[in-house]
Amino acid sequence: MKRTTTTMTMALTICLTLAAAGCVHGSNVDQVHAGMTPEQVASLMGEPDGTTNEPGRRCDFYTVLKDFWSRVPWSMSDRYYVCYSEGKVATFGRADASPDTPHPAKS
């Protein structure tokens, strides 16, 4: 019985670690600024969850973990976008902040 509990605990820990690995911490978003290259953003944020492309414009979308005090059981993360024009960050922010912000494509 004890062995089964230990195995289940280990499996749960591994699953939670893998799920969190795809998320970005909120402090990384604070370091993004206009004029950065996609490579500079990737070094802070990692690979995006999804990308949309329009002529002359590309937007990447990220899942960002909320800080501990902002979390509630049904909302542990926010979606953010980083949009590039001519290979540099032009706009960025929360994807659900207003109706004018871009929305991620289903990937």
N, C-alpha and C positions, 0 to 999 in steps of 0.2 A: 504494500500500500504506500509506504513512504517513497519508494522508488518511482511510482507512478506520479505522485505529487511533484517530486523534484523534476521529472521529465516534463510535465505539463508547465511548470513554472519556467523552466529553461526555454521551452518552445514559445511561450508567451513573450518572454523577454526578447528573444530573437525577432519575433514578428513586429513588436513595437519598435525595436531599433531600426529595422528595415523600413518601416513605415515613416519614421521620423527622418530617415536619411535623405528622403526626397524633398524635405522642406528646408526653407532658408530661415535663419533667425532674423528677427526684426531689426537688430542693430546693423546688419549688412545693408538693408534698404536705406538707412540714414546716410550711407556713404556714397550712394549713387548721385551723380550730378550731371547737369547738361554738359555736352561736349565730350563725354567719355566714349571710348570705342566699345564695340561689342566684346572684344577680348578683355578689356578692363572690367566690364560689368560681369562677364562670366567668371572672372577670378574672384569676385565678391559673392555672386549669387549662384554660381554653378550653372548647370544646364537648365534651360527653361522647361516648364511643363508643356507649353504649346507656343506656337508662333503663327502670326497672320502676316500676309504679304500683300501690299498694294503697290502700284507703280511709284517708286521713289520713297517708299515707307515700309518699315518692318516693325512689328510689335511682338515682343516676347512676354510671356506670362509666367508668373511664379507663385507658388504657395508659400506664404510666410507665416511662421508660427508667431502667435501673439505672445507678449511678455506674460509672465506668470499672473500678474494682478489683473490683466485684461481678459483672461480666459474664463469662459463659462462652459459647463459640460457640453452644450450643443454647438459651441463656436470656439475652436482652438486655433484657427488660422484665418488669414485674410488672403485675397488674391490681389496681386500687384501686376502692373504692366510697365514695360520700358519700351518706348518707341524711338526708332532711329530714323533720321533723315540724313541723306548723304553720308552714311556710315558713322554718325555721331548721335548720342542721346539728344533727342529734341524734347520729349515729354516723358514723364513717369509719375506713378502714383497708385492709389488703390483702384482696382478695376471696378469695384462696386460703389465708389464714392459719389458719382453723379451719373445721370443718364447720358452725358456728353462724352464720357470716357469710353475707350474701346472695350469690347467684350471678347473674351478668348474664343477661339475656334475649338470645336470639339475635336480632341485628338484620339 
